[in-house]
Amino acid sequence: MGPDPLVLALDGVQDPHNLGACLRTADACGVLAVLVPRDRSASLNATARKVAAGAAETTPVVTVTNLAPSWKIIK
């Protein structure tokens, strides 16, 4: 049995540049998926994709209504 999957949950990331950087880092670390809340967070727009340098195409970004219940499902 392998190691547990790694999931990144982002809360309060409102700048698309920061989202792109998080995606780039998540991809380099082997993160399975990135969770972002639907409200008050950066969207995966052209700026975020450019900063992600290709990681936006390989690391799934999942938009959730609320991080707390979503995190409990993953655990």
N, CA, C and O atoms as CSV, one atom per row, in Angstrom:
chain,resi,resn,atom,element,x,y,z
A,1,MET,N,N,0.839,-1.177,0.000
A,1,MET,CA,C,0.000,0.000,0.000
A,1,MET,C,C,0.889,1.247,0.000
A,1,MET,O,O,1.842,1.330,0.774
A,2,GLY,N,N,0.583,2.192,-0.848
A,2,GLY,CA,C,1.389,3.401,-0.989
A,2,GLY,C,C,1.033,4.461,0.035
A,2,GLY,O,O,0.168,4.254,0.886
A,3,PRO,N,N,1.696,5.583,-0.054
A,3,PRO,CA,C,1.409,6.681,0.875
A,3,PRO,C,C,0.029,7.283,0.602
A,3,PRO,O,O,-0.527,7.140,-0.487
A,4,ASP,N,N,-0.504,7.955,1.612
A,4,ASP,CA,C,-1.793,8.626,1.453
A,4,ASP,C,C,-1.678,9.719,0.393
A,4,ASP,O,O,-0.638,10.370,0.288
A,5,PRO,N,N,-2.747,9.928,-0.402
A,5,PRO,CA,C,-2.713,10.999,-1.406
A,5,PRO,C,C,-2.613,12.369,-0.733
A,5,PRO,O,O,-3.145,12.585,0.356
A,6,LEU,N,N,-1.935,13.264,-1.391
A,6,LEU,CA,C,-1.732,14.615,-0.884
A,6,LEU,C,C,-2.710,15.563,-1.573
A,6,LEU,O,O,-2.746,15.636,-2.802
A,7,VAL,N,N,-3.512,16.301,-0.773
A,7,VAL,CA,C,-4.486,17.261,-1.288
A,7,VAL,C,C,-4.179,18.610,-0.664
A,7,VAL,O,O,-3.929,18.696,0.539
A,8,LEU,N,N,-4.197,19.665,-1.468
A,8,LEU,CA,C,-3.939,21.018,-0.989
A,8,LEU,C,C,-5.257,21.777,-0.928
A,8,LEU,O,O,-5.962,21.889,-1.931
A,9,ALA,N,N,-5.589,22.298,0.249
A,9,ALA,CA,C,-6.795,23.117,0.429
A,9,ALA,C,C,-6.356,24.562,0.624
A,9,ALA,O,O,-5.610,24.866,1.556
A,10,LEU,N,N,-6.810,25.446,-0.244
A,10,LEU,CA,C,-6.438,26.859,-0.179
A,10,LEU,C,C,-7.618,27.674,0.340
A,10,LEU,O,O,-8.742,27.525,-0.140
A,11,ASP,N,N,-7.361,28.522,1.308
A,11,ASP,CA,C,-8.409,29.376,1.857
A,11,ASP,C,C,-7.886,30.805,1.901
A,11,ASP,O,O,-6.829,31.057,2.480
A,12,GLY,N,N,-8.599,31.726,1.309
A,12,GLY,CA,C,-8.208,33.134,1.346
A,12,GLY,C,C,-7.223,33.550,0.266
A,12,GLY,O,O,-6.665,34.646,0.340
A,13,VAL,N,N,-6.993,32.710,-0.733
A,13,VAL,CA,C,-6.099,33.076,-1.832
A,13,VAL,C,C,-6.932,33.836,-2.863
A,13,VAL,O,O,-7.701,33.234,-3.612
A,14,GLN,N,N,-6.774,35.157,-2.898
A,14,GLN,CA,C,-7.599,35.990,-3.766
A,14,GLN,C,C,-6.858,36.521,-4.988
A,14,GLN,O,O,-7.484,37.019,-5.924
A,15,ASP,N,N,-5.564,36.423,-4.988
A,15,ASP,CA,C,-4.761,36.914,-6.109
A,15,ASP,C,C,-4.473,35.759,-7.072
A,15,ASP,O,O,-3.928,34.737,-6.654
A,16,PRO,N,N,-4.828,35.904,-8.353
A,16,PRO,CA,C,-4.571,34.825,-9.308
A,16,PRO,C,C,-3.095,34.484,-9.453
A,16,PRO,O,O,-2.759,33.347,-9.787
A,17,HIS,N,N,-2.206,35.443,-9.208
A,17,HIS,CA,C,-0.769,35.151,-9.247
A,17,HIS,C,C,-0.405,34.149,-8.154
A,17,HIS,O,O,0.378,33.226,-8.383
A,18,ASN,N,N,-0.976,34.336,-6.968
A,18,ASN,CA,C,-0.705,33.415,-5.861
A,18,ASN,C,C,-1.311,32.038,-6.123
A,18,ASN,O,O,-0.704,31.020,-5.792
A,19,LEU,N,N,-2.500,32.003,-6.714
A,19,LEU,CA,C,-3.109,30.723,-7.061
A,19,LEU,C,C,-2.226,29.967,-8.046
A,19,LEU,O,O,-1.998,28.767,-7.889
A,20,GLY,N,N,-1.733,30.666,-9.052
A,20,GLY,CA,C,-0.855,30.039,-10.032
A,20,GLY,C,C,0.420,29.507,-9.394
A,20,GLY,O,O,0.873,28.411,-9.728
A,21,ALA,N,N,1.000,30.274,-8.481
A,21,ALA,CA,C,2.209,29.826,-7.791
A,21,ALA,C,C,1.923,28.598,-6.927
A,21,ALA,O,O,2.743,27.682,-6.856
A,22,CYS,N,N,0.768,28.580,-6.275
A,22,CYS,CA,C,0.379,27.414,-5.465
A,22,CYS,C,C,0.194,26.185,-6.349
A,22,CYS,O,O,0.590,25.083,-5.969
A,23,LEU,N,N,-0.393,26.364,-7.502
A,23,LEU,CA,C,-0.572,25.248,-8.431
A,23,LEU,C,C,0.770,24.708,-8.911
A,23,LEU,O,O,0.961,23.494,-8.989
A,24,ARG,N,N,1.679,25.586,-9.226
A,24,ARG,CA,C,3.010,25.194,-9.680
A,24,ARG,C,C,3.723,24.385,-8.599
A,24,ARG,O,O,4.331,23.353,-8.886
A,25,THR,N,N,3.645,24.855,-7.365
A,25,THR,CA,C,4.282,24.163,-6.252
A,25,THR,C,C,3.585,22.831,-5.966
A,25,THR,O,O,4.243,21.821,-5.714
A,26,ALA,N,N,2.252,22.835,-6.006
A,26,ALA,CA,C,1.491,21.610,-5.773
A,26,ALA,C,C,1.851,20.545,-6.798
A,26,ALA,O,O,2.001,19.374,-6.452
A,27,ASP,N,N,1.987,20.939,-8.042
A,27,ASP,CA,C,2.347,20.003,-9.102
A,27,ASP,C,C,3.734,19.420,-8.852
A,27,ASP,O,O,3.949,18.222,-9.039
A,28,ALA,N,N,4.665,20.256,-8.434
A,28,ALA,CA,C,6.025,19.793,-8.174
A,28,ALA,C,C,6.079,18.835,-6.987
A,28,ALA,O,O,6.960,17.978,-6.924
A,29,CYS,N,N,5.148,18.974,-6.051
A,29,CYS,CA,C,5.130,18.126,-4.845
A,29,CYS,C,C,4.268,16.887,-5.009
A,29,CYS,O,O,4.188,16.070,-4.091
A,30,GLY,N,N,3.623,16.728,-6.155
A,30,GLY,CA,C,2.807,15.547,-6.398
A,30,GLY,C,C,1.426,15.585,-5.773
A,30,GLY,O,O,0.863,14.541,-5.443
A,31,VAL,N,N,0.879,16.775,-5.608
A,31,VAL,CA,C,-0.458,16.920,-5.030
A,31,VAL,C,C,-1.488,16.327,-5.986
A,31,VAL,O,O,-1.429,16.544,-7.197
A,32,LEU,N,N,-2.429,15.577,-5.424
A,32,LEU,CA,C,-3.474,14.932,-6.221
A,32,LEU,C,C,-4.474,15.942,-6.761
A,32,LEU,O,O,-4.873,15.853,-7.922
A,33,ALA,N,N,-4.892,16.918,-5.922
A,33,ALA,CA,C,-5.858,17.936,-6.324
A,33,ALA,C,C,-5.740,19.141,-5.399
A,33,ALA,O,O,-5.235,19.039,-4.282
A,34,VAL,N,N,-6.218,20.285,-5.890
A,34,VAL,CA,C,-6.233,21.523,-5.110
A,34,VAL,C,C,-7.690,21.920,-4.893
A,34,VAL,O,O,-8.462,22.027,-5.846
A,35,LEU,N,N,-8.055,22.137,-3.637
A,35,LEU,CA,C,-9.408,22.578,-3.298
A,35,LEU,C,C,-9.414,24.078,-3.068
A,35,LEU,O,O,-8.570,24.601,-2.339
A,36,VAL,N,N,-10.358,24.773,-3.683
A,36,VAL,CA,C,-10.531,26.209,-3.454
A,36,VAL,C,C,-12.006,26.491,-3.181
A,36,VAL,O,O,-12.877,25.885,-3.805
A,37,PRO,N,N,-12.292,27.403,-2.256
A,37,PRO,CA,C,-13.695,27.746,-2.000
A,37,PRO,C,C,-14.284,28.545,-3.160
A,37,PRO,O,O,-13.566,29.271,-3.848
A,38,ARG,N,N,-15.576,28.411,-3.372
A,38,ARG,CA,C,-16.247,29.101,-4.480
A,38,ARG,C,C,-16.258,30.618,-4.278
A,38,ARG,O,O,-16.040,31.376,-5.224
A,39,ASP,N,N,-16.514,31.056,-3.045
A,39,ASP,CA,C,-16.625,32.487,-2.765
A,39,ASP,C,C,-15.315,33.048,-2.219
A,39,ASP,O,O,-14.581,32.368,-1.501
A,40,ARG,N,N,-15.043,34.275,-2.568
A,40,ARG,CA,C,-13.894,35.027,-2.064
A,40,ARG,C,C,-12.559,34.315,-2.280
A,40,ARG,O,O,-11.722,34.259,-1.378
A,41,SER,N,N,-12.372,33.779,-3.471
A,41,SER,CA,C,-11.082,33.197,-3.814
A,41,SER,C,C,-10.796,33.459,-5.289
A,41,SER,O,O,-11.704,33.725,-6.077
A,42,ALA,N,N,-9.539,33.379,-5.638
A,42,ALA,CA,C,-9.129,33.609,-7.022
A,42,ALA,C,C,-9.673,32.498,-7.915
A,42,ALA,O,O,-9.753,31.338,-7.510
A,43,SER,N,N,-10.037,32.867,-9.115
A,43,SER,CA,C,-10.493,31.860,-10.072
A,43,SER,C,C,-9.324,31.441,-10.955
A,43,SER,O,O,-8.314,32.138,-11.057
A,44,LEU,N,N,-9.486,30.305,-11.577
A,44,LEU,CA,C,-8.446,29.784,-12.457
A,44,LEU,C,C,-8.577,30.472,-13.820
A,44,LEU,O,O,-9.055,29.880,-14.788
A,45,ASN,N,N,-8.145,31.722,-13.872
A,45,ASN,CA,C,-8.259,32.516,-15.101
A,45,ASN,C,C,-6.938,32.467,-15.880
A,45,ASN,O,O,-6.027,31.718,-15.527
A,46,ALA,N,N,-6.852,33.260,-16.924
A,46,ALA,CA,C,-5.665,33.257,-17.783
A,46,ALA,C,C,-4.404,33.635,-17.015
A,46,ALA,O,O,-3.340,33.068,-17.266
A,47,THR,N,N,-4.503,34.573,-16.091
A,47,THR,CA,C,-3.345,34.986,-15.308
A,47,THR,C,C,-2.841,33.836,-14.444
A,47,THR,O,O,-1.642,33.558,-14.412
A,48,ALA,N,N,-3.755,33.167,-13.745
A,48,ALA,CA,C,-3.368,32.039,-12.890
A,48,ALA,C,C,-2.752,30.918,-13.723
A,48,ALA,O,O,-1.766,30.306,-13.313
A,49,ARG,N,N,-3.330,30.653,-14.884
A,49,ARG,CA,C,-2.789,29.604,-15.759
A,49,ARG,C,C,-1.383,29.957,-16.250
A,49,ARG,O,O,-0.517,29.086,-16.326
A,50,LYS,N,N,-1.155,31.211,-16.577
A,50,LYS,CA,C,0.155,31.633,-17.049
A,50,LYS,C,C,1.201,31.481,-15.947
A,50,LYS,O,O,2.293,30.969,-16.195
A,51,VAL,N,N,0.876,31.917,-14.742
A,51,VAL,CA,C,1.804,31.816,-13.617
A,51,VAL,C,C,2.041,30.349,-13.249
A,51,VAL,O,O,3.137,29.995,-12.813
A,52,ALA,N,N,1.031,29.495,-13.418
A,52,ALA,CA,C,1.161,28.078,-13.083
A,52,ALA,C,C,2.136,27.352,-14.004
A,52,ALA,O,O,2.598,26.260,-13.674
A,53,ALA,N,N,2.448,27.934,-15.133
A,53,ALA,CA,C,3.440,27.382,-16.068
A,53,ALA,C,C,3.158,25.920,-16.431
A,53,ALA,O,O,4.063,25.086,-16.412
A,54,GLY,N,N,1.903,25.618,-16.760
A,54,GLY,CA,C,1.534,24.276,-17.194
A,54,GLY,C,C,0.926,23.410,-16.107
A,54,GLY,O,O,0.285,22.405,-16.415
A,55,ALA,N,N,1.107,23.767,-14.857
A,55,ALA,CA,C,0.587,22.951,-13.758
A,55,ALA,C,C,-0.937,22.959,-13.708
A,55,ALA,O,O,-1.534,22.023,-13.178
A,56,ALA,N,N,-1.576,23.988,-14.244
A,56,ALA,CA,C,-3.038,24.058,-14.246
A,56,ALA,C,C,-3.637,22.980,-15.144
A,56,ALA,O,O,-4.801,22.615,-14.977
A,57,GLU,N,N,-2.869,22.476,-16.079
A,57,GLU,CA,C,-3.354,21.431,-16.972
A,57,GLU,C,C,-3.143,20.038,-16.388
A,57,GLU,O,O,-3.785,19.090,-16.840
A,58,THR,N,N,-2.264,19.885,-15.400
A,58,THR,CA,C,-1.967,18.565,-14.856
A,58,THR,C,C,-2.485,18.352,-13.434
A,58,THR,O,O,-2.625,17.210,-12.997
A,59,THR,N,N,-2.769,19.429,-12.710
A,59,THR,CA,C,-3.258,19.326,-11.337
A,59,THR,C,C,-4.706,19.805,-11.296
A,59,THR,O,O,-4.973,20.973,-11.576
A,60,PRO,N,N,-5.648,18.920,-10.951
A,60,PRO,CA,C,-7.053,19.327,-10.908
A,60,PRO,C,C,-7.316,20.376,-9.825
A,60,PRO,O,O,-6.808,20.275,-8.708
A,61,VAL,N,N,-8.111,21.375,-10.175
A,61,VAL,CA,C,-8.559,22.390,-9.225
A,61,VAL,C,C,-10.048,22.156,-9.014
A,61,VAL,O,O,-10.839,22.219,-9.955
A,62,VAL,N,N,-10.421,21.883,-7.763
A,62,VAL,CA,C,-11.804,21.580,-7.430
A,62,VAL,C,C,-12.378,22.749,-6.643
A,62,VAL,O,O,-11.866,23.099,-5.580
A,63,THR,N,N,-13.441,23.351,-7.167
A,63,THR,CA,C,-14.115,24.451,-6.484
A,63,THR,C,C,-15.221,23.869,-5.617
A,63,THR,O,O,-16.091,23.146,-6.101
A,64,VAL,N,N,-15.175,24.194,-4.325
A,64,VAL,CA,C,-16.151,23.660,-3.375
A,64,VAL,C,C,-16.906,24.806,-2.716
A,64,VAL,O,O,-16.411,25.931,-2.649
A,65,THR,N,N,-18.098,24.515,-2.235
A,65,THR,CA,C,-18.903,25.526,-1.553
A,65,THR,C,C,-18.283,25.903,-0.216
A,65,THR,O,O,-18.210,27.080,0.137
A,66,ASN,N,N,-17.839,24.896,0.520
A,66,ASN,CA,C,-17.277,25.125,1.844
A,66,ASN,C,C,-16.129,24.144,2.050
A,66,ASN,O,O,-16.290,22.946,1.817
A,67,LEU,N,N,-14.983,24.634,2.480
A,67,LEU,CA,C,-13.825,23.766,2.646
A,67,LEU,C,C,-13.982,22.765,3.788
A,67,LEU,O,O,-13.534,21.625,3.668
A,68,ALA,N,N,-14.611,23.168,4.894
A,68,ALA,CA,C,-14.679,22.296,6.069
A,68,ALA,C,C,-15.362,20.955,5.775
A,68,ALA,O,O,-14.764,19.915,6.051
A,69,PRO,N,N,-16.573,20.929,5.233
A,69,PRO,CA,C,-17.192,19.626,4.945
A,69,PRO,C,C,-16.433,18.854,3.859
A,69,PRO,O,O,-16.372,17.625,3.903
A,70,SER,N,N,-15.871,19.548,2.912
A,70,SER,CA,C,-15.127,18.893,1.835
A,70,SER,C,C,-13.887,18.210,2.396
A,70,SER,O,O,-13.532,17.109,1.974
A,71,TRP,N,N,-13.243,18.853,3.327
A,71,TRP,CA,C,-12.030,18.305,3.920
A,71,TRP,C,C,-12.359,17.033,4.697
A,71,TRP,O,O,-11.579,16.082,4.680
A,72,LYS,N,N,-13.508,17.005,5.379
A,72,LYS,CA,C,-13.906,15.824,6.148
A,72,LYS,C,C,-14.157,14.627,5.236
A,72,LYS,O,O,-13.880,13.490,5.620
A,73,ILE,N,N,-14.677,14.869,4.039
A,73,ILE,CA,C,-14.932,13.791,3.083
A,73,ILE,C,C,-13.622,13.167,2.629
A,73,ILE,O,O,-13.524,11.948,2.486
A,74,ILE,N,N,-12.617,14.007,2.403
A,74,ILE,CA,C,-11.324,13.516,1.918
A,74,ILE,C,C,-10.621,12.685,2.987
A,74,ILE,O,O,-10.017,11.653,2.694
A,75,LYS,N,N,-10.711,13.151,4.228
A,75,LYS,CA,C,-10.048,12.435,5.327
A,75,LYS,C,C,-10.629,11.064,5.425
A,75,LYS,O,O,-10.221,10.281,6.283
